[in-house]
Amino acid sequence: MADIHIINDTLVVSIRGIRRLGTFKKELNIPLSQVRGATVDPEISTSWPGLKAAGEWSGTKVLGTDAYGHYLGGTFRQDGERVFWDVADPAHAIVISLQDHEYRRLIADVDDPEAVVRSIETALTPQA
């Protein structure tokens, strides 16, 4: 699982434990200006490899770990875009959409998906 927090104007994604080896990343720091939004995606389990049909998955590993059905971590190319994955439990996955960043999406499992998405969306909402 990843720890995701907002610090000042930055979305900080910290990769936990041994997954740092699988993703080849310890942390991602993304300016909030590059974050378009976040969603809880209970259907991610139908589109990631290993759970439904790995042969139909359109992704290609660039640098990472693809223990299909158990863990997907690192940089992948999907539909012509770079996507960062850190998912072992798709039921806890969130999808963060990015713009003007090396990744188009960041998909990670977190302890409390609804709370993390809520904190990101709150940080993106202009304060009056």
DSSP file (Angstrom, degrees, kcal/mol; ACC not computed):
  #  RESIDUE AA STRUCTURE BP1 BP2  ACC     N-H-->O    O-->H-N    N-H-->O    O-->H-N    TCO  KAPPA ALPHA  PHI   PSI    X-CA   Y-CA   Z-CA
    1    1 A M              0   0    0      0, 0.0    15,-1.2     0, 0.0     2,-0.3   0.000 360.0 360.0 360.0 155.7    0.0    0.0    0.0
    2    2 A A  E     -A   15   0A   0    107,-2.4     2,-0.5    84,-0.2   109,-0.4  -0.793 360.0-135.0-106.9 152.1    1.0    3.6   -0.5
    3    3 A D  E     -A   14   0A   0     11,-2.6    11,-3.2    -2,-0.3     2,-0.5  -0.943  25.4-168.9-102.5 125.9    0.7    6.5    1.9
    4    4 A I  E     +A   13   0A   0     -2,-0.5     2,-0.3     9,-0.2     9,-0.2  -0.971  13.9 159.4-123.7 124.7   -0.7    9.5    0.1
    5    5 A H  E     -A   12   0A   0      7,-2.4     7,-3.3    -2,-0.5     2,-0.6  -0.933  37.6-124.8-138.5 159.3   -0.7   13.0    1.7
    6    6 A I  E     -A   11   0A   0     -2,-0.3     2,-0.5     5,-0.2     5,-0.2  -0.946  26.7-178.2-104.2 122.7   -1.0   16.6    0.7
    7    7 A I  E >   -A   10   0A   0      3,-2.8     3,-1.5    -2,-0.6     2,-0.3  -0.969  63.2 -49.7-124.9 114.7    1.9   18.7    2.0
    8    8 A N  T 3  S-     0   0    0     -2,-0.5    -2,-0.0     1,-0.2     0, 0.0  -0.463 124.0 -21.8  56.8-118.5    1.7   22.4    1.1
    9    9 A D  T 3  S+     0   0    0     -2,-0.3    23,-2.7    -3,-0.1     2,-0.4  -0.074 120.6  94.8-108.9  32.7    0.9   22.3   -2.6
   10   10 A T  E <   -AB   7  31A   0     -3,-1.5    -3,-2.8    21,-0.3     2,-0.7  -0.981  65.7-140.4-131.0 134.6    2.3   18.9   -3.3
   11   11 A L  E     -AB   6  30A   0     19,-3.5    19,-2.8    -2,-0.4     2,-0.6  -0.838  26.5-160.0 -87.0 118.4    0.7   15.4   -3.5
   12   12 A V  E     -AB   5  29A   0     -7,-3.3    -7,-2.4    -2,-0.7     2,-0.6  -0.907   9.7-171.4-108.3 120.3    3.2   13.1   -1.8
   13   13 A V  E     -AB   4  28A   0     15,-2.9    15,-2.5    -2,-0.6     2,-0.5  -0.939   6.1-167.6-112.6 110.3    3.0    9.4   -2.6
   14   14 A S  E     -AB   3  27A   0    -11,-3.2   -11,-2.6    -2,-0.6     2,-0.5  -0.872  13.7-141.4-102.2 125.6    5.2    7.3   -0.3
   15   15 A I  E     -A    2   0A   0     11,-2.4     2,-0.2    -2,-0.5   -13,-0.2  -0.728  23.2-129.5 -87.3 129.4    5.7    3.7   -1.3
   16   16 A R    >   -     0   0    0    -15,-1.2     3,-1.3    -2,-0.5     4,-0.3  -0.532  44.4 -50.1 -85.0 143.3    5.8    1.3    1.7
   17   17 A G  T >  S+     0   0    0      1,-0.2     3,-1.9    -2,-0.2     4,-0.3   0.125 118.2   1.4  47.6-135.6    8.4   -1.3    2.5
   18   18 A I  T >> S+     0   0    0      1,-0.3     3,-1.6     2,-0.2     4,-1.1   0.684 115.3  79.6 -65.1 -18.9    9.5   -3.9    0.0
   19   19 A R  H <> S+     0   0    0     -3,-1.3     4,-2.5     1,-0.3     6,-0.3   0.739  77.6  73.0 -62.5 -20.0    7.2   -2.4   -2.7
   20   20 A R  H <>>S+     0   0    0     -3,-1.9     4,-1.3    -4,-0.3     5,-0.7   0.871  97.9  48.4 -59.4 -35.2    9.9    0.3   -3.2
   21   21 A L  H <45S+     0   0    0     -3,-1.6    -1,-0.2    -4,-0.3    -2,-0.2   0.892 111.5  49.1 -70.4 -39.3   11.9   -2.5   -4.9
   22   22 A G  H  <5S+     0   0    0     -4,-1.1    43,-0.4     1,-0.2    -2,-0.2   0.830 120.2  34.8 -70.1 -32.9    8.9   -3.5   -7.0
   23   23 A T  H  <5S-     0   0    0     -4,-2.5    -1,-0.2     2,-0.3    -2,-0.2   0.618  96.7-133.1 -95.7 -14.2    8.1    0.0   -8.2
   24   24 A F  T  <5S+     0   0    0     -4,-1.3     2,-0.3    -5,-0.3    -3,-0.2   0.750  76.3 100.9  62.8  24.7   11.7    1.3   -8.3
   25   25 A K      < -     0   0    0     -5,-0.7    -2,-0.3    -6,-0.3    -1,-0.2  -0.995  50.2-174.2-138.7 143.6   10.4    4.4   -6.4
   26   26 A K  S    S-     0   0    0      1,-0.4   -11,-2.4    -2,-0.3     2,-0.3   0.740  79.2  -6.3 -97.8 -38.3   10.5    5.5   -2.8
   27   27 A E  E     -B   14   0A   0    -13,-0.2     2,-0.4    -7,-0.1    -1,-0.4  -0.993  53.6-148.4-158.4 146.8    8.3    8.5   -3.2
   28   28 A L  E     -B   13   0A   0    -15,-2.5   -15,-2.9    -2,-0.3     2,-0.5  -0.988  10.9-163.5-118.7 132.7    6.6   10.6   -5.9
   29   29 A N  E     -B   12   0A   0     -2,-0.4   -17,-0.2   -17,-0.2    -2,-0.0  -0.965  13.2-179.8-117.0 114.4    6.1   14.3   -5.3
   30   30 A I  E     -B   11   0A   0    -19,-2.8   -19,-3.5    -2,-0.5     5,-0.1  -0.960  28.9-122.6-121.4 121.8    3.5   15.8   -7.7
   31   31 A P  E >   -B   10   0A   0      0, 0.0     3,-2.4     0, 0.0     4,-0.3  -0.362  22.2-127.1 -58.7 137.9    2.5   19.5   -7.7
   32   32 A L  G >  S+     0   0    0    -23,-2.7     3,-1.6     1,-0.3   -22,-0.1   0.787 107.9  70.6 -58.8 -25.8   -1.2   19.8   -7.0
   33   33 A S  G 3  S+     0   0    0    -24,-0.4    -1,-0.3     1,-0.3   -23,-0.1   0.698  98.7  49.7 -64.1 -17.1   -1.3   22.0  -10.2
   34   34 A Q  G <  S+     0   0    0     -3,-2.4    65,-2.6    64,-0.1     2,-0.6   0.413  90.6  94.7-100.0  -0.2   -0.7   18.7  -12.1
   35   35 A V  E <   +C   98   0B   0     -3,-1.6    63,-0.2    -4,-0.3     3,-0.1  -0.833  46.0 179.7 -96.2 122.3   -3.4   16.7  -10.4
   36   36 A R  E     -     0   0B   0     61,-2.8     2,-0.3    -2,-0.6    62,-0.2   0.784  59.1 -58.0 -89.0 -31.5   -6.8   16.7  -12.2
   37   37 A G  E     -C   97   0B   0     60,-1.2    60,-2.6     2,-0.0    -1,-0.3  -0.953  42.4-120.1 167.5 174.6   -8.7   14.5   -9.7
   38   38 A A  E     -C   96   0B   0     -2,-0.3     2,-0.3    58,-0.2    58,-0.2  -0.994  20.9-176.1-142.8 146.6   -8.9   11.2   -7.9
   39   39 A T  E     -C   95   0B   0     56,-2.2    56,-2.7    -2,-0.3     2,-0.5  -0.990  30.3-120.3-141.1 149.9  -11.5    8.5   -7.7
   40   40 A V  E     -C   94   0B   0     -2,-0.3    54,-0.2    54,-0.2     3,-0.1  -0.778  31.6-161.0 -81.2 132.6  -12.1    5.3   -5.9
   41   41 A D    >   +     0   0    0     52,-1.6     3,-1.9    -2,-0.5     4,-0.3  -0.739  22.5 171.4-124.2  85.6  -12.3    2.6   -8.5
   42   42 A P  T 3  S+     0   0    0      0, 0.0     3,-0.5     0, 0.0    -1,-0.1   0.670  82.2  59.9 -66.2 -13.0  -14.0   -0.6   -7.3
   43   43 A E  T >  S+     0   0    0      1,-0.2     3,-2.5     2,-0.1     4,-0.5   0.451  72.2  97.9 -92.4  -0.8  -13.9   -1.8  -10.9
   44   44 A I  G X> S+     0   0    0     -3,-1.9     3,-1.5     1,-0.3     4,-1.1   0.825  73.7  67.7 -55.4 -29.1  -10.1   -1.7  -11.2
   45   45 A S  G 34 S+     0   0    0     -3,-0.5    -1,-0.3     1,-0.3     6,-0.1   0.687  96.5  53.4 -67.3 -16.0  -10.1   -5.4  -10.5
   46   46 A T  G <4 S+     0   0    0     -3,-2.5    -1,-0.3     1,-0.1    -2,-0.2   0.577 114.1  40.8 -91.3  -9.1  -11.8   -6.0  -13.8
   47   47 A S  T <4 S+     0   0    0     -3,-1.5    -2,-0.2    -4,-0.5    -1,-0.1   0.429  96.4  83.2-119.6   0.4   -9.1   -4.1  -15.7
   48   48 A W  S >X S-     0   0    0     -4,-1.1     3,-0.9     1,-0.1     4,-0.6  -0.800  86.8 -96.1-103.6 152.9   -5.9   -5.1  -14.1
   49   49 A P  T 34 S+     0   0    0      0, 0.0    20,-1.1     0, 0.0    -1,-0.1  -0.182  96.2  26.5 -68.3 152.5   -4.1   -8.3  -15.0
   50   50 A G  T 34 S+     0   0    0     18,-0.2     4,-0.1    19,-0.1    -5,-0.0  -0.023 104.1  72.2  96.5 -30.6   -4.5  -11.6  -13.2
   51   51 A L  T <4 S-     0   0    0     -3,-0.9    -1,-0.1    -6,-0.1    -5,-0.1   0.842 119.2  -1.4 -90.6 -34.2   -7.9  -11.2  -11.7
   52   52 A K  S  < S-     0   0    0     -4,-0.6     2,-0.2    -7,-0.1    -6,-0.1   0.702 135.0 -16.4-117.3 -64.5  -10.1  -11.5  -14.8
   53   53 A A    >   -     0   0    0     -5,-0.3     3,-1.7    -7,-0.1     4,-0.4  -0.670  48.2-176.0-153.2  90.3   -8.1  -12.0  -18.0
   54   54 A A  G >  S+     0   0    0      1,-0.3     3,-1.3    -2,-0.2    -1,-0.1   0.824  86.0  63.0 -57.9 -33.2   -4.4  -11.2  -18.0
   55   55 A G  G 3  S+     0   0    0      1,-0.3    -1,-0.3     3,-0.0    -2,-0.0   0.710 101.8  50.7 -67.1 -19.4   -4.2  -11.9  -21.7
   56   56 A E  G <  S+     0   0    0     -3,-1.7    -1,-0.3     2,-0.0     2,-0.2   0.484  81.0 116.4 -95.8  -3.7   -6.6   -9.1  -22.5
   57   57 A W    <   -     0   0    0     -3,-1.3    -9,-0.1    -4,-0.4   -10,-0.0  -0.476  54.8-153.4 -70.9 133.3   -4.7   -6.5  -20.5
   58   58 A S        +     0   0    0     -2,-0.2    21,-0.5     2,-0.0     2,-0.2   0.326  56.2 109.3 -91.5   8.3   -3.4   -3.7  -22.8
   59   59 A G  E     -D   78   0B   0     19,-0.2     2,-0.4    20,-0.1    19,-0.2  -0.489  48.3-159.6 -90.3 156.4   -0.5   -2.7  -20.6
   60   60 A T  E     -D   77   0B   0     17,-2.0    17,-3.0    -2,-0.2     2,-0.2  -1.000  24.6-118.5-131.6 131.8    3.2   -3.1  -21.2
   61   61 A K  E     +D   76   0B   0     -2,-0.4    15,-0.2    15,-0.2     3,-0.1  -0.509  31.0 172.2 -70.7 132.2    5.8   -3.0  -18.4
   62   62 A V  E    S-     0   0B   0     13,-2.8     2,-0.3    -2,-0.2    14,-0.2   0.792  77.3 -16.7 -98.8 -53.4    8.4   -0.2  -18.7
   63   63 A L  E    S+D   75   0B   0     12,-1.9    12,-2.9     2,-0.1     2,-0.3  -0.821 107.5  56.5-155.8 111.0   10.1   -0.6  -15.4
   64   64 A G  E    S-D   74   0B   0     -2,-0.3     2,-0.4    10,-0.3    10,-0.3  -0.992  78.8 -54.0 164.4-158.1    8.6   -2.5  -12.5
   65   65 A T  E     -D   73   0B   0      8,-3.3     8,-2.5   -43,-0.4     2,-0.2  -0.966  29.7-175.0-123.4 131.7    7.1   -5.7  -11.2
   66   66 A D  E     +D   72   0B   0     -2,-0.4     2,-2.0     6,-0.2     6,-0.2  -0.567  15.7 161.0-127.9  69.2    4.3   -7.6  -12.8
   67   67 A A  E >>  -D   71   0B   0      4,-1.3     3,-2.9    -2,-0.2     4,-2.4  -0.571  42.2-141.7 -84.3  73.6    3.4  -10.5  -10.6
   68   68 A Y  T 34 S+     0   0    0     -2,-2.0   -18,-0.2     1,-0.3     4,-0.1  -0.036  79.0  15.9 -48.1 129.8    0.0  -10.8  -12.3
   69   69 A G  T 34 S+     0   0    0    -20,-1.1    -1,-0.3     1,-0.1   -19,-0.1   0.234 132.1  48.0  90.9 -12.8   -2.8  -11.6  -10.0
   70   70 A H  T <4 S-     0   0    0     -3,-2.9     2,-0.3     1,-0.3    -2,-0.2   0.679 118.0  -7.3-124.0 -43.5   -0.7  -10.7   -6.9
   71   71 A Y  E  <  -D   67   0B   0     -4,-2.4    -4,-1.3    18,-0.0     2,-0.4  -0.973  43.2-168.8-162.0 142.2    1.0   -7.4   -7.4
   72   72 A L  E     +DE  66  87B   0     15,-2.2    15,-2.6    -2,-0.3     2,-0.4  -0.962  25.5 160.4-135.3 116.8    1.6   -4.7  -10.1
   73   73 A G  E     +DE  65  86B   0     -8,-2.5    -8,-3.3    -2,-0.4     2,-0.3  -0.998  32.1  23.7-144.3 140.0    4.1   -2.0   -9.4
   74   74 A G  E    S-DE  64  85B   0     11,-2.8    11,-2.7    -2,-0.4     2,-0.5  -0.766  93.5 -19.6 115.4-157.6    6.1    0.5  -11.3
   75   75 A T  E     +DE  63  84B   0    -12,-2.9   -13,-2.8    -2,-0.3   -12,-1.9  -0.789  59.5 171.1 -98.2 127.2    5.9    2.2  -14.6
   76   76 A F  E     -DE  61  83B   0      7,-2.9     7,-3.2    -2,-0.5     2,-0.6  -0.903  30.1-128.9-129.8 158.2    3.7    0.7  -17.3
   77   77 A R  E     +DE  60  82B   0    -17,-3.0   -17,-2.0    -2,-0.3     2,-0.4  -0.955  30.7 173.5-110.0 122.2    2.5    1.9  -20.7
   78   78 A Q  E >   -DE  59  81B   0      3,-2.9     3,-2.1    -2,-0.6   -19,-0.2  -0.996  68.7 -13.7-131.1 127.7   -1.3    1.6  -21.3
   79   79 A D  T 3  S-     0   0    0    -21,-0.5    -1,-0.1    -2,-0.4     3,-0.1   0.862 129.4 -53.4  50.1  40.4   -3.1    2.9  -24.3
   80   80 A G  T 3  S+     0   0    0      1,-0.2     2,-0.3    -3,-0.0    -1,-0.3   0.538 118.9 105.2  78.1   7.0    0.0    4.9  -25.3
   81   81 A E  E <  S-E   78   0B   0     -3,-2.1    -3,-2.9    22,-0.0     2,-0.4  -0.895  73.4-114.6-122.0 150.2    0.3    6.6  -21.9
   82   82 A R  E     -E   77   0B   0     -2,-0.3    22,-3.3    20,-0.3    23,-0.9  -0.697  36.4-176.1 -82.2 131.0    2.6    6.1  -18.9
   83   83 A V  E     -Ef  76 105B   0     -7,-3.2    -7,-2.9    -2,-0.4     2,-0.5  -0.991  18.3-143.0-130.7 135.0    0.8    4.9  -15.8
   84   84 A F  E     -Ef  75 106B   0     21,-2.4    23,-3.3    -2,-0.4     2,-0.4  -0.873  21.4-169.5 -99.6 129.0    2.3    4.3  -12.4
   85   85 A W  E     +Ef  74 107B   0    -11,-2.7   -11,-2.8    -2,-0.5    23,-0.2  -0.915  25.6 162.3-117.5 143.4    0.9    1.2  -10.5
   86   86 A D  E     +Ef  73 108B   0     21,-2.0    23,-2.1    -2,-0.4     2,-0.4  -0.512  35.1 139.3-149.8  77.7    1.3    0.1   -6.9
   87   87 A V  E     +E   72   0B   0    -15,-2.6   -15,-2.2    21,-0.2   -17,-0.1  -0.979  18.7 145.7-135.5 123.4   -1.5   -2.3   -6.4
   88   88 A A  S    S+     0   0    0     -2,-0.4    -1,-0.1   -17,-0.2   -15,-0.0   0.529  85.6  42.5-116.2 -26.5   -1.7   -5.7   -4.6
   89   89 A D    >   -     0   0    0      1,-0.1     3,-2.4     3,-0.0    -1,-0.2  -0.831  64.8-172.3-123.7  91.0   -5.3   -5.3   -3.4
   90   90 A P  G >  S+     0   0    0      0, 0.0     3,-1.7     0, 0.0   -46,-0.2   0.747  81.2  71.1 -56.6 -25.2   -7.5   -3.8   -6.2
   91   91 A A  G 3  S+     0   0    0      1,-0.3   -48,-0.0   -47,-0.1   -47,-0.0   0.718 103.9  42.3 -64.8 -19.0  -10.4   -3.5   -3.7
   92   92 A H  G <  S+     0   0    0     -3,-2.4    18,-2.3    21,-0.1    -1,-0.3   0.118  91.3 127.9-110.4  19.2   -8.5   -0.6   -2.1
   93   93 A A  E <   - G   0 109B   0     -3,-1.7   -52,-1.6    16,-0.3     2,-0.3  -0.504  35.6-171.2 -83.5 144.3   -7.3    1.0   -5.3
   94   94 A I  E     -CG  40 108B   0     14,-2.7    14,-1.7   -54,-0.2     2,-0.5  -0.923  14.6-140.7-124.2 156.7   -7.7    4.7   -6.2
   95   95 A V  E     -CG  39 107B   0    -56,-2.7   -56,-2.2    -2,-0.3     2,-0.6  -0.980  11.0-164.6-120.0 123.7   -6.9    6.3   -9.5
   96   96 A I  E     -CG  38 106B   0     10,-2.9    10,-2.2    -2,-0.5     2,-0.4  -0.943  12.3-146.7-109.2 121.0   -5.3    9.8   -9.6
   97   97 A S  E     -CG  37 105B   0    -60,-2.6   -61,-2.8    -2,-0.6   -60,-1.2  -0.722  19.5-170.0 -90.0 135.0   -5.5   11.6  -12.9
   98   98 A L  E     -C   35   0B   0      6,-2.8     2,-0.3    -2,-0.4   -63,-0.2  -0.833  11.9-160.3-123.7 159.0   -2.6   13.8  -13.8
   99   99 A Q  S    S+     0   0    0    -65,-2.6     3,-0.1    -2,-0.3     4,-0.1  -0.987  74.7   9.9-136.8 149.2   -1.8   16.4  -16.5
  100  100 A D  S    S+     0   0    0     -2,-0.3     2,-0.3     1,-0.2    -1,-0.1   0.854 101.9 113.9  52.8  38.9    1.6   17.7  -17.7
  101  101 A H  S    S-     0   0    0      2,-0.3    -1,-0.2   -67,-0.1    -3,-0.1  -0.885  84.5-107.3-132.2 162.0    3.4   15.1  -15.7
  102  102 A E  S    S+     0   0    0     -2,-0.3     2,-0.4    -3,-0.1   -20,-0.3   0.806 108.7  53.9 -62.7 -26.6    5.5   12.1  -16.7
  103  103 A Y        -     0   0    0      1,-0.1    -2,-0.3    -4,-0.1   -20,-0.2  -0.854  64.0-161.0-107.1 144.7    2.5    9.8  -15.7
  104  104 A R  S    S+     0   0    0    -22,-3.3    -6,-2.8    -2,-0.4     2,-0.3   0.784  82.2  13.0 -87.4 -34.2   -1.0   10.2  -17.0
  105  105 A R  E     -fG  83  97B   0    -23,-0.9   -21,-2.4    -8,-0.2     2,-0.4  -0.984  59.7-153.8-141.8 152.9   -2.5    8.2  -14.1
  106  106 A L  E     -fG  84  96B   0    -10,-2.2   -10,-2.9    -2,-0.3     2,-0.5  -0.995  14.7-170.7-125.7 122.5   -1.3    6.9  -10.8
  107  107 A I  E     +fG  85  95B   0    -23,-3.3   -21,-2.0    -2,-0.4     2,-0.3  -0.964  17.9 154.7-120.1 120.2   -3.1    3.8   -9.5
  108  108 A A  E     -fG  86  94B   0    -14,-1.7   -14,-2.7    -2,-0.5     2,-0.4  -0.986  40.1-124.1-143.7 150.4   -2.4    2.7   -5.9
  109  109 A D  E     - G   0  93B   0    -23,-2.1  -107,-2.4    -2,-0.3     2,-0.3  -0.826  34.9-178.1 -94.8 139.8   -4.0    0.8   -3.1
  110  110 A V        -     0   0    0    -18,-2.3  -107,-0.1    -2,-0.4    -2,-0.0  -0.854  38.9-108.7-133.0 163.4   -4.4    2.7    0.1
  111  111 A D  S    S+     0   0    0   -109,-0.4    -1,-0.1    -2,-0.3  -108,-0.1   0.920 112.6  18.8 -60.2 -46.4   -5.7    1.9    3.6
  112  112 A D     >  -     0   0    0      1,-0.1     4,-2.2   -20,-0.0     3,-0.3  -0.777  68.7-177.5-130.9  85.4   -8.8    4.1    3.3
  113  113 A P  H  > S+     0   0    0      0, 0.0     4,-2.5     0, 0.0     5,-0.2   0.875  82.6  51.1 -54.2 -44.5   -9.6    4.9   -0.4
  114  114 A E  H  > S+     0   0    0      1,-0.2     4,-2.4     2,-0.2     5,-0.1   0.908 111.5  47.4 -62.7 -42.2  -12.6    7.1    0.3
  115  115 A A  H  > S+     0   0    0     -3,-0.3     4,-2.3     2,-0.2    -1,-0.2   0.895 112.6  48.8 -67.1 -40.3  -10.6    9.3    2.8
  116  116 A V  H  X S+     0   0    0     -4,-2.2     4,-2.1     2,-0.2    -2,-0.2   0.934 113.2  46.6 -65.7 -45.4   -7.6    9.7    0.5
  117  117 A V  H  X S+     0   0    0     -4,-2.5     4,-2.9    -5,-0.2     5,-0.2   0.923 111.7  52.2 -61.9 -43.5   -9.8   10.6   -2.4
  118  118 A R  H  X S+     0   0    0     -4,-2.4     4,-2.4    -5,-0.2    -1,-0.2   0.906 109.2  49.4 -59.7 -42.6  -11.7   13.1   -0.3
  119  119 A S  H  X S+     0   0    0     -4,-2.3     4,-1.9     2,-0.2    -1,-0.2   0.882 113.0  46.9 -66.9 -36.9   -8.5   14.7    0.9
  120  120 A I  H  X S+     0   0    0     -4,-2.1     4,-1.6     2,-0.2    -2,-0.2   0.948 113.4  47.3 -68.0 -48.3   -7.2   15.1   -2.6
  121  121 A E  H  X S+     0   0    0     -4,-2.9     4,-1.0     1,-0.2    -2,-0.2   0.879 111.5  51.7 -62.3 -37.8  -10.5   16.5   -4.0
  122  122 A T  H >< S+     0   0    0     -4,-2.4     3,-0.5    -5,-0.2    -1,-0.2   0.913 108.7  50.8 -63.5 -42.3  -10.7   18.9   -1.0
  123  123 A A  H 3< S+     0   0    0     -4,-1.9    -1,-0.2     1,-0.2    -2,-0.2   0.788 110.8  49.8 -65.6 -27.3   -7.1   20.1   -1.8
  124  124 A L  H 3< S+     0   0    0     -4,-1.6    -1,-0.2    -5,-0.1    -2,-0.2   0.665  88.9  97.2 -85.4 -16.7   -8.1   20.7   -5.4
  125  125 A T  S << S-     0   0    0     -4,-1.0     2,-0.1    -3,-0.5    -4,-0.0  -0.601  83.6-116.7 -76.9 124.3  -11.3   22.7   -4.6
  126  126 A P        -     0   0    0      0, 0.0     2,-0.4     0, 0.0    -1,-0.1  -0.367  27.0-128.8 -61.3 134.6  -10.6   26.4   -4.8
  127  127 A Q              0   0    0      1,-0.1    -4,-0.0    -4,-0.1     0, 0.0  -0.705 360.0 360.0 -86.7 135.1  -11.1   28.1   -1.4
  128  128 A A              0   0    0     -2,-0.4    -1,-0.1     0, 0.0     0, 0.0   0.467 360.0 360.0 -81.4 360.0  -13.4   31.1   -1.3
